[in-house]
Amino acid sequence: MTGPDGHTQTLKQEQPIRTANHGNALDIGTVVRDYEGNTWIGTLGKGLFRVRSSAGDSLPEQFSRVDGLSNDNVRSSFEDREHNLWVGTQDGLDCIRDGGVTTLNRREGIASDNVDALAAGRDGIVWASTSIGIDRLDSGHPELYLKGTAGKALFTDREDTLWAGTGGGGVRMTNGIWSPVRFPSGLSLNNVVAIAPDEQHRIWLSDADKGLYRWSSQKTDDFSKEPLLQGKSILTIREDSKGRVWFGFYEGGVAVFEEGVFRSYSERDGLASGSINAISVDDNGPVWIGAERGLTRFDGARFVTLNSTRGLPGERVFWIIPAHDDRSGSDTPPASLASTGRSSIGLFTIRHTWLRMNSLTMGMA
């Protein structure tokens, strides 16, 4: 963990975290780690920051409208397969490569200046979801699909099929052809808020009004009447390395689907309380669960929760970037940014895992 004074400390699991009370708070919108191990942090109002993997005592580098960004409100980001960094802002979509910034917006033909979700396809294709359609970007040239449809989630699977959860249900695009995710007669999903694949190429869809379903080309499994899901709103879905599928609830707690059976876990089992905002899986297996009242780690046998009484600088965890093998070849995890002060809660590491809290504070003028 790197504090605002430049001091770096390696954190061990459950080790208390010391914070300071100075610096300027930043509201974080998105975080991505690039192929060199650098971490890019998009903020709401102050642009983009890069924390180099070999930052040492150096402060993060800031990129803003002065440097070519379309807007300092950064909402989404990802790195494509050619190592270009794509950044969705309030006023367009920026591509950063070799230090230069290229901006796409409505003047260049994309559906909307507000880009909410991004996904990568093969051969450098980028998909951008907006409130009025989904753009396909090939070498920076936009082509609009699903005009008038707001995509609420995007991902591309191993076969390069694009999947989207939308206000009109689930859709997919294969070999340039769009098709709805078809369900048995009489079933229509119109408000898909969470969508995720599993290793058996089935797609889990949660409809805010009609519940949970699992789709495959052979059949659709209906879990809308599952007792453990009744009265629950699913915010996030994630499969772990053991093939278990995790569901995080707005009302708090999780359900796990394993070998055809749902099991539920709550604060009584050691889980952090409050709505479950994020679920992530490290390469080495542990499941991390971000909640309103802390961060929980599941090692396959038990839940261990960190919160403000056990070392976290704050409690509300909104998203988690899992640990991966260090592609830069270093045994040292990339520098992280410490939270500071009671009113500004931030970004830090635990065993190479990045965690995002309410906001980020750095020692900057």
ROTILUM-491954 format. One record per residue (C-alpha): x, y, z; residue number from 1; residue in three letters. Coordinates in Angstrom, 1 decimal, decimal comma, always signed. Each point is the difference from the previous one (the first is absolute). Layout:
! ROTILUM-491954
       x       y       z    k    r
       X       Y       Z  NUM  ALA
...
***
This chain:
! ROTILUM-491954
       x       y       z    k    r
    +0,0    +0,0    +0,0    1  MET
    +1,4    +3,4    -1,0    2  THR
    -1,0    +2,9    +2,1    3  GLY
    -0,2    +3,7    -0,9    4  PRO
    +3,5    +0,5    +1,4    5  ASP
    +1,4    -2,5    -2,4    6  GLY
    +0,7    -2,7    +2,6    7  HIS
    -0,8    -3,5    -1,3    8  THR
    -1,1    -2,8    +2,3    9  GLN
    -0,7    -3,6    -0,9   10  THR
    -3,3    -1,2    +1,5   11  LEU
    -0,6    -3,4    +1,3   12  LYS
    -3,5    -1,5    +0,3   13  GLN
    -1,9    +1,6    +2,9   14  GLU
    +2,8    +2,4    +0,7   15  GLN
    -1,3    +3,3    +1,4   16  PRO
    +0,3    +3,0    -2,4   17  ILE
    +1,2    +3,3    +1,2   18  ARG
    -1,5    +3,1    -1,6   19  THR
    +0,9    +3,7    +0,0   20  ALA
    -2,2    +3,1    -0,2   21  ASN
    +1,2    +2,2    -2,8   22  HIS
    -0,3    +0,3    -3,8   23  GLY
    -2,9    +0,5    -2,3   24  ASN
    -2,8    -2,5    -0,3   25  ALA
    -0,7    -1,5    -3,4   26  LEU
    -3,3    -1,8    -1,0   27  ASP
    +1,1    -3,1    -1,9   28  ILE
    -2,1    -1,2    -3,0   29  GLY
    +2,2    -2,8    -1,4   30  THR
    +3,3    -1,8    +0,4   31  VAL
    +2,0    -2,2    -2,4   32  VAL
    +3,4    -1,6    +0,1   33  ARG
    +1,9    +0,0    -3,3   34  ASP
    +2,3    -2,7    -1,5   35  TYR
    +3,1    +1,7    +1,5   36  GLU
    -1,5    -0,1    +3,5   37  GLY
    -0,8    +3,7    +0,2   38  ASN
    -3,4    +0,9    +1,6   39  THR
    -2,2    +2,6    -1,7   40  TRP
    -2,6    +1,7    +2,3   41  ILE
    -2,9    +1,9    -1,6   42  GLY
    -1,6    +2,6    +2,2   43  THR
    -3,3    +2,0    -0,1   44  LEU
    +1,2    +3,5    -0,4   45  GLY
    +3,9    -0,1    -0,1   46  LYS
    +0,7    -2,2    -2,9   47  GLY
    +2,3    -3,0    -0,2   48  LEU
    +3,0    -1,0    +2,1   49  PHE
    +2,7    -2,5    -0,8   50  ARG
    +1,9    -1,8    +2,9   51  VAL
    +3,0    -1,6    -1,6   52  ARG
    +1,0    -3,5    +1,2   53  SER
    +3,5    +1,4    +0,8   54  SER
    -1,4    +3,2    +1,5   55  ALA
    +2,2    -0,1    +3,1   56  GLY
    -0,4    +3,4    +1,7   57  ASP
    -1,5    +1,7    -3,0   58  SER
    -3,5    +1,4    +0,1   59  LEU
    -2,5    -1,2    -2,5   60  PRO
    -0,1    +1,6    -3,5   61  GLU
    -3,1    +2,0    -0,8   62  GLN
    -1,7    +0,2    -3,4   63  PHE
    -2,9    +2,5    -0,5   64  SER
    -1,7    +2,0    -2,7   65  ARG
    +3,2    +2,1    -0,2   66  VAL
    +1,8    -3,2    -1,2   67  ASP
    -2,7    -0,9    -2,5   68  GLY
    -2,7    -1,9    +1,9   69  LEU
    -3,5    +0,7    -1,2   70  SER
    -1,2    +0,7    +3,6   71  ASN
    +1,3    -0,3    +3,5   72  ASP
    -3,0    -2,2    +1,0   73  ASN
    +1,3    -3,5    -0,8   74  VAL
    -2,6    -2,7    +0,3   75  ARG
    +1,5    -3,2    -1,6   76  SER
    +3,3    -1,3    -1,2   77  SER
    +1,7    -3,1    -1,3   78  PHE
    +3,2    -1,1    -1,9   79  GLU
    -0,6    -1,7    -3,4   80  ASP
    +2,1    -2,9    -1,4   81  ARG
    +2,3    +2,4    -1,8   82  GLU
    +0,7    +1,8    +3,4   83  HIS
    -1,9    +3,1    -0,9   84  ASN
    -1,8    +1,6    +3,0   85  LEU
    -3,6    +0,9    -0,6   86  TRP
    -1,7    +2,5    +2,3   87  VAL
    -3,7    +0,9    +0,0   88  GLY
    -0,7    +3,5    +1,2   89  THR
    -3,0    +2,3    +0,3   90  GLN
    +0,8    +1,5    -3,4   91  ASP
    +1,3    -2,9    -2,1   92  GLY
    +2,3    -3,0    -0,3   93  LEU
    +3,8    +0,5    +0,2   94  ASP
    +2,7    -2,3    -1,3   95  CYS
    +3,4    +0,4    +1,6   96  ILE
    +3,0    -1,5    -1,9   97  ARG
    +3,7    +0,9    +0,1   98  ASP
    -0,8    +3,1    +2,1   99  GLY
    -2,5    +1,4    -2,6  100  GLY
    -3,8    +0,4    +0,5  101  VAL
    -2,6    -0,5    -2,7  102  THR
    -3,6    +0,9    +0,8  103  THR
    -3,2    -1,4    -1,5  104  LEU
    -3,3    +1,7    +0,7  105  ASN
    -3,3    +0,8    -1,7  106  ARG
    +1,8    +2,2    -2,5  107  ARG
    +2,0    -3,1    -1,1  108  GLU
    -3,1    -2,2    -0,1  109  GLY
    -0,3    -1,8    +3,3  110  ILE
    -3,5    -0,3    +1,4  111  ALA
    +0,4    +2,2    +3,1  112  SER
    +2,8    +1,9    +1,8  113  ASP
    -0,9    -1,9    +3,1  114  ASN
    +1,7    -3,5    -0,1  115  VAL
    -1,0    -2,2    +3,0  116  ASP
    +1,5    -3,4    -0,8  117  ALA
    +2,8    -1,4    -2,2  118  LEU
    +1,0    -3,4    -1,3  119  ALA
    +2,8    -1,4    -2,2  120  ALA
    -0,5    -2,1    -3,1  121  GLY
    +2,5    -1,7    -2,3  122  ARG
    +2,2    +1,8    -2,5  123  ASP
    +0,0    +3,2    +1,9  124  GLY
    -3,8    +0,4    +0,0  125  ILE
    -1,4    +2,1    +3,0  126  VAL
    -3,6    +0,0    +1,1  127  TRP
    -1,4    +3,0    +1,8  128  ALA
    -3,4    +0,1    +1,7  129  SER
    -2,0    +3,2    +0,2  130  THR
    -3,5    +0,9    +1,1  131  SER
    -1,2    +0,1    -3,7  132  ILE
    +1,9    -2,9    -1,6  133  GLY
    +3,1    -2,2    -0,1  134  ILE
    +2,9    +1,2    -2,2  135  ASP
    +2,5    -2,3    -1,8  136  ARG
    +3,3    +1,7    -0,5  137  LEU
    +2,4    -1,3    -2,6  138  ASP
    +3,2    +2,0    -0,3  139  SER
    -1,8    +2,9    +1,5  140  GLY
    -2,9    -0,1    -2,5  141  HIS
    -3,4    -0,3    +1,9  142  PRO
    -3,0    -2,1    -1,2  143  GLU
    -3,2    +0,2    +2,1  144  LEU
    -2,0    -3,1    +1,0  145  TYR
    -3,2    -0,4    +1,9  146  LEU
    -0,9    +3,6    -0,4  147  LYS
    -2,2    +1,3    +2,8  148  GLY
    +1,1    -2,9    +2,4  149  THR
    +1,8    +0,7    +3,2  150  ALA
    +2,5    -2,7    +0,9  151  GLY
    +0,4    -0,7    +3,7  152  LYS
    +2,8    -2,5    -0,2  153  ALA
    +2,5    -1,2    -2,7  154  LEU
    +2,4    -2,9    -0,4  155  PHE
    +1,6    -2,0    -2,7  156  THR
    +0,4    -3,8    +0,5  157  ASP
    +2,8    -2,3    -1,2  158  ARG
    -1,7    -0,4    -3,4  159  GLU
    -0,1    +3,8    -0,4  160  ASP
    -3,8    +0,1    +0,4  161  THR
    -1,1    +3,3    +1,4  162  LEU
    -2,6    -0,2    +2,7  163  TRP
    -2,0    +2,9    +1,4  164  ALA
    -2,5    +0,4    +2,7  165  GLY
    -2,5    +2,7    -1,0  166  THR
    -3,2    +1,6    +1,0  167  GLY
    -1,6    -2,2    -2,7  168  GLY
    +1,5    -3,2    +1,2  169  GLY
    +3,2    -2,0    -0,8  170  GLY
    +1,5    +0,2    -3,5  171  VAL
    +3,0    -1,5    -1,7  172  ARG
    +2,0    +0,6    -3,2  173  MET
    +1,7    -2,9    -1,8  174  THR
    +1,8    +0,4    -3,4  175  ASN
    -1,6    +3,4    -0,5  176  GLY
    -3,5    -1,2    +0,7  177  ILE
    -2,0    +1,3    +2,9  178  TRP
    -2,6    -2,3    +1,7  179  SER
    -2,0    +0,2    +3,2  180  PRO
    +0,6    -2,5    +2,7  181  VAL
    -3,1    -2,1    -0,6  182  ARG
    -1,9    -1,5    +2,9  183  PHE
    -2,9    -2,5    +0,2  184  PRO
    -3,4    +1,1    -1,2  185  SER
    -1,6    +2,5    +2,3  186  GLY
    +3,3    +1,2    +1,6  187  LEU
    +1,2    +3,5    -0,8  188  SER
    +2,8    +1,7    +1,8  189  LEU
    -0,1    +3,8    -0,4  190  ASN
    +2,3    +1,3    +2,7  191  ASN
    +3,2    -2,0    +0,1  192  VAL
    +2,3    +1,7    +2,6  193  VAL
    +2,7    -2,7    +0,4  194  ALA
    +1,3    -2,5    -2,5  195  ILE
    +3,0    -2,4    +0,3  196  ALA
    +1,3    -3,2    -1,6  197  PRO
    +1,2    -3,2    +1,6  198  ASP
    +2,6    -2,6    -1,2  199  GLU
    -2,6    -2,1    -1,6  200  GLN
    -0,9    +2,8    -2,4  201  HIS
    -3,4    +0,7    +1,7  202  ARG
    -1,1    +3,5    +0,7  203  ILE
    -1,5    +1,2    +3,3  204  TRP
    -2,4    +2,8    -0,3  205  LEU
    -1,7    +1,9    +2,8  206  SER
    -3,1    +2,0    -0,8  207  ASP
    -0,9    +2,7    +2,5  208  ALA
    -3,7    -0,9    -0,3  209  ASP
    -0,1    -3,8    -0,9  210  LYS
    +3,0    -1,5    +1,8  211  GLY
    +2,9    -2,3    -0,9  212  LEU
    +0,4    -2,2    -3,0  213  TYR
    +2,8    -2,1    -1,6  214  ARG
    +0,0    -0,2    -3,7  215  TRP
    +1,7    -2,4    -2,4  216  SER
    -0,6    -1,0    -3,6  217  SER
    -1,8    -3,1    +1,2  218  GLN
    -2,2    +1,3    +2,7  219  LYS
    -0,8    +2,7    +2,5  220  THR
    +0,0    -0,7    +3,8  221  ASP
    -2,4    +2,0    +2,0  222  ASP
    +1,2    +1,0    +3,5  223  PHE
    -2,5    +2,7    +0,6  224  SER
    -1,8    -2,1    +2,6  225  LYS
    +3,1    -1,0    +2,0  226  GLU
    -0,8    +0,7    +3,7  227  PRO
    +3,4    +1,5    +0,8  228  LEU
    -0,4    +2,6    -2,8  229  LEU
    -3,5    +1,1    +0,9  230  GLN
    -0,1    +3,7    +0,9  231  GLY
    +3,6    +0,5    -1,1  232  LYS
    +1,4    +2,4    -2,6  233  SER
    +3,1    -1,4    -1,7  234  ILE
    +2,6    +2,7    -0,6  235  LEU
    +2,9    -2,2    -1,2  236  THR
    +0,7    -3,6    -1,3  237  ILE
    +3,4    -1,7    -0,1  238  ARG
    +1,2    -3,5    -0,5  239  GLU
    +3,1    -1,1    +2,0  240  ASP
    +2,9    -2,3    -0,8  241  SER
    -1,9    -3,0    +1,4  242  LYS
    -3,0    +0,5    -2,2  243  GLY
    -2,2    +1,4    +2,7  244  ARG
    -2,2    +3,0    -1,0  245  VAL
    -0,3    +2,8    +2,5  246  TRP
    -2,9    +2,5    +0,2  247  PHE
    +0,3    +3,2    +2,0  248  GLY
    -3,2    +1,6    +1,3  249  PHE
    -1,0    +3,7    +0,4  250  TYR
    -1,6    -1,1    +3,3  251  GLU
    +3,2    -1,5    +1,3  252  GLY
    +1,4    -3,5    +0,0  253  GLY
    +1,0    -2,3    -2,9  254  VAL
    -1,3    -3,2    -1,5  255  ALA
    +2,2    -2,7    -1,5  256  VAL
    -1,1    -2,5    -2,6  257  PHE
    +2,0    -3,2    +0,1  258  GLU
    -0,8    -3,5    -1,3  259  GLU
    -3,6    +1,0    -0,6  260  GLY
    -0,6    +1,4    +3,5  261  VAL
    -0,3    +3,6    +1,3  262  PHE
    +1,5    +0,9    +3,3  263  ARG
    -0,2    +3,4    +1,7  264  SER
    +2,5    +1,8    +2,2  265  TYR
    -0,4    +3,1    +2,1  266  SER
    +1,6    +2,0    +2,7  267  GLU
    -0,6    -2,9    +2,4  268  ARG
    +2,5    -2,0    -2,1  269  ASP
    +2,7    +2,7    +0,1  270  GLY
    -1,1    +1,9    -3,1  271  LEU
    +0,2    +3,8    -0,1  272  ALA
    -3,5    +1,6    +0,5  273  SER
    -1,9    +2,2    -2,4  274  GLY
    -0,5    -0,2    -3,7  275  SER
    +2,5    -2,1    -2,0  276  ILE
    +1,5    +2,3    -2,6  277  ASN
    +2,8    -2,1    -1,5  278  ALA
    +1,2    -3,6    -0,1  279  ILE
    +3,4    -0,9    -1,4  280  SER
    +2,3    -3,1    -0,2  281  VAL
    +3,8    +0,0    +0,2  282  ASP
    +2,0    -2,2    -2,3  283  ASP
    +0,9    -2,2    +3,0  284  ASN
    -3,6    -0,6    +1,0  285  GLY
    -1,2    +2,2    +2,8  286  PRO
    -3,3    +1,8    -0,5  287  VAL
    -0,2    +3,7    +1,1  288  TRP
    -3,3    +1,6    +0,8  289  ILE
    -0,4    +3,7    +0,2  290  GLY
    -3,0    +1,3    +2,1  291  ALA
    -1,3    +3,2    +1,6  292  GLU
    +1,6    -1,0    +3,3  293  ARG
    +3,3    -1,5    -0,9  294  GLY
    +2,0    -2,4    -2,1  295  LEU
    -0,3    -3,8    +0,4  296  THR
    +2,4    -2,7    -1,2  297  ARG
    -1,2    -3,6    -0,4  298  PHE
    +2,8    -2,6    -0,2  299  ASP
    -2,2    -2,9    -0,7  300  GLY
    -0,8    -0,8    +3,6  301  ALA
    -0,7    +3,2    +1,9  302  ARG
    -0,9    +3,7    -0,4  303  PHE
    +2,4    +2,6    +1,5  304  VAL
    -1,1    +3,6    -0,1  305  THR
    +2,0    +3,2    +0,2  306  LEU
    -1,7    +3,3    +0,9  307  ASN
    +0,9    +3,2    +1,7  308  SER
    +0,4    -1,7    +3,4  309  THR
    +2,5    -2,5    -1,6  310  ARG
    +2,2    +2,3    -2,0  311  GLY
    -1,9    +1,3    -3,1  312  LEU
    +0,1    +3,8    -0,4  313  PRO
    -3,8    -0,2    -0,7  314  GLY
    -2,7    -2,5    -0,6  315  GLU
    -1,9    +0,4    -3,3  316  ARG
    +1,7    -2,1    -2,6  317  VAL
    -1,4    +0,6    -3,5  318  PHE
    +2,3    -2,1    -2,2  319  TRP
    +3,0    -2,2    +0,1  320  ILE
    +2,7    -0,7    -2,6  321  ILE
    +1,3    -3,6    +0,5  322  PRO
    +3,6    -0,9    +0,3  323  ALA
    +1,7    -1,5    -3,0  324  HIS
    +3,5    -1,1    -0,8  325  ASP
    +2,3    +3,0    -0,2  326  ASP
    +0,6    +0,4    -3,7  327  ARG
    +2,8    +2,4    +0,5  328  SER
    +2,2    -2,8    +1,5  329  GLY
    +0,4    +1,7    +3,4  330  SER
    -0,6    -1,8    +3,3  331  ASP
    -1,2    +3,3    +1,4  332  THR
    -3,7    +0,9    -0,3  333  PRO
    -0,8    +3,3    -1,8  334  PRO
    -0,1    +3,1    +2,1  335  ALA
    -3,3    +0,7    +1,5  336  SER
    -1,7    +3,2    +1,4  337  LEU
    -0,9    +0,3    +3,6  338  ALA
    -3,2    +1,5    +1,3  339  SER
    +0,4    +2,9    +2,3  340  THR
    -2,4    +1,7    +2,5  341  GLY
    -3,4    -1,1    +1,2  342  ARG
    -1,9    +1,8    -2,7  343  SER
    +2,1    -1,3    -3,0  344  SER
    +0,2    -3,8    -0,3  345  ILE
    +2,3    -1,4    -2,7  346  GLY
    +1,9    -2,5    -1,9  347  LEU
    +2,4    -2,6    +1,6  348  PHE
    +1,4    -3,5    -0,5  349  THR
    -0,3    -3,2    +2,0  350  ILE
    +2,1    -2,8    -1,5  351  ARG
    +0,0    +1,6    -3,5  352  HIS
    -3,7    +0,5    +0,1  353  THR
    -1,2    +3,5    -0,8  354  TRP
    -3,0    +1,4    +1,8  355  LEU
    -2,1    +3,1    -0,7  356  ARG
    -1,7    +1,8    +2,7  357  MET
    -2,0    +3,3    -0,1  358  ASN
    +2,7    +2,3    -1,2  359  SER
    +3,8    +0,3    -0,2  360  LEU
    +2,2    +2,5    +1,8  361  THR
    +3,5    +0,8    -1,2  362  MET
    +2,6    +2,4    +1,2  363  GLY
    -0,4    +2,5    -2,8  364  MET
    -0,1    +3,7    -0,1  365  ALA
***
